[in-house]
Amino acid sequence: MNFVFEPNPSPVPASERGARLADPGFGRVFTDHMATLRWSEDKGWHEGRIHARAPLTMDPASSVLHYAQEIFEGLKAYRLDNGSTALFRPEANAARFQSSARRLAMPELPAELFVESIEALVRTDRDWIPEIEGGSLYLRPFLIASEVFLGVKPAAEYLYMVLASSAGSYWKGGARAISLWVSHDYTRAAPGGTGAAKCGGNYATSLIAQQDAIRRGHDQVVFLDATERRWIEELGGMNIFFVFDDGGIQTPPLTGTILPGITRDSILRLARDQGLTVREELYSIDDWRADAESGRLIESFACGTAAVVTPIGKVAGPDYDFTIGSGATGQTTARFLESLTAIQRGRAPDPHDWLKPVA
Ligand SMILES: *Cc1c(COP(=O)(O)O)cnc(C)c1O
């Protein structure tokens, strides 16, 4: 056991916890504990603890606050119908956390420590998984540069933490198709940049584009590639799929500017299992529009851990707008949402061993 357990001396009483879990929403209700682990050049990874969730005391010269050397992950623990608890593909998150660390010149957390930190926290706080339909415990592992130094260089000290947050169903009463704004002003990631790393900096620079989309009356922004401003890449925090009238599905390839989503990868596997034609190929905004108008393209959806699968109903840019299919959730989209959530809840066979039980 690499994480010493120090129980929270004053956990939230069960009745109060019950009240908070009735309608937790997303990202606001936190559990009683958190995991922490430190890294330094001389000691390596050390001081692993599961302890009471509490504010941090940080020196204002901690380098993360100045140069944004930070990476994170997001994954969920589910309560299965048989009462047990399981994580969905945590090893995939561990591997991505390592590749994000490499890109940000940070130390790589061994996969076993990553998974152990999450399992230990879920075991401690599993009573915080809401009993409501679609409820889960969202885990947020992250790593920050904690060295107190204003010089520009990779830090010599880091702090790894895991938070657990109770989450309700993203889709009360079924998935609602969203409307997208295509940003022709801002890009998310450039070749050679950090688009494939899960770092806070990518989000910081995407917020203005998302704000622009909201101001114009849309739900989410979709980004084009930074070089030609032509190829569809992804949303601020979700990958994108296209469904064609021949039954084939397509998603942009992982060229280094797109975040390699684990939901994206899971959908590709399910689609290949089902014998669908799967293409990982570039798709341009002009083709998306023409194909939606001709009927060759029948559905589009976004995907990620938080919402799993999100149907796209409408798309607009500076001088165009178009509707996808009927503008509502399509059949293939609904089928992927259903088959993925069935595996995550232990209601369907799990041929790829994606579920990892938490003892
Ligand atoms: C996390 C993330 C995704 C989705 O990844 P999942 O592993 O499926 O949750 C997609 N795009 C961006 C930019 C992300 O940060």
The ligand as an SDF file (V2000), in Angstrom:
LIG
                    3D

 15 15  0  0  0  0  0  0  0  0999 V2000
  -10.7290   14.6300  -22.0690 C   0  0  0  0  0  0  0  0  0  0  0  0
  -10.9560   15.1610  -23.4350 C   0  0  0  0  0  0  0  0  0  0  0  0
  -11.6870   14.4560  -24.4180 C   0  0  0  0  0  0  0  0  0  0  0  0
  -12.4200   13.1670  -24.1240 C   0  0  0  0  0  0  0  0  0  0  0  0
  -11.6090   12.1570  -23.6330 O   0  0  0  0  0  0  0  0  0  0  0  0
  -12.2680   10.9270  -22.8650 P   0  0  0  0  0  0  0  0  0  0  0  0
  -11.1020   10.0830  -22.4960 O   0  0  0  0  0  0  0  0  0  0  0  0
  -13.1720   10.2630  -23.8070 O   0  0  0  0  0  0  0  0  0  0  0  0
  -12.9800   11.4920  -21.6920 O   0  0  0  0  0  0  0  0  0  0  0  0
  -11.7710   14.9920  -25.6800 C   0  0  0  0  0  0  0  0  0  0  0  0
  -11.2010   16.1780  -25.9860 N   0  0  0  0  0  0  0  0  0  0  0  0
  -10.5080   16.8840  -25.0760 C   0  0  0  0  0  0  0  0  0  0  0  0
   -9.9110   18.1750  -25.4770 C   0  0  0  0  0  0  0  0  0  0  0  0
  -10.3700   16.4030  -23.7690 C   0  0  0  0  0  0  0  0  0  0  0  0
   -9.6950   17.1220  -22.8730 O   0  0  0  0  0  0  0  0  0  0  0  0
  1  2  1  0
  2  3  1  0
  2 14  2  0
  3  4  1  0
  3 10  2  0
  4  5  1  0
  5  6  1  0
  6  7  2  0
  6  8  1  0
  6  9  1  0
 10 11  1  0
 11 12  2  0
 12 13  1  0
 12 14  1  0
 14 15  1  0
M  END
$$$$
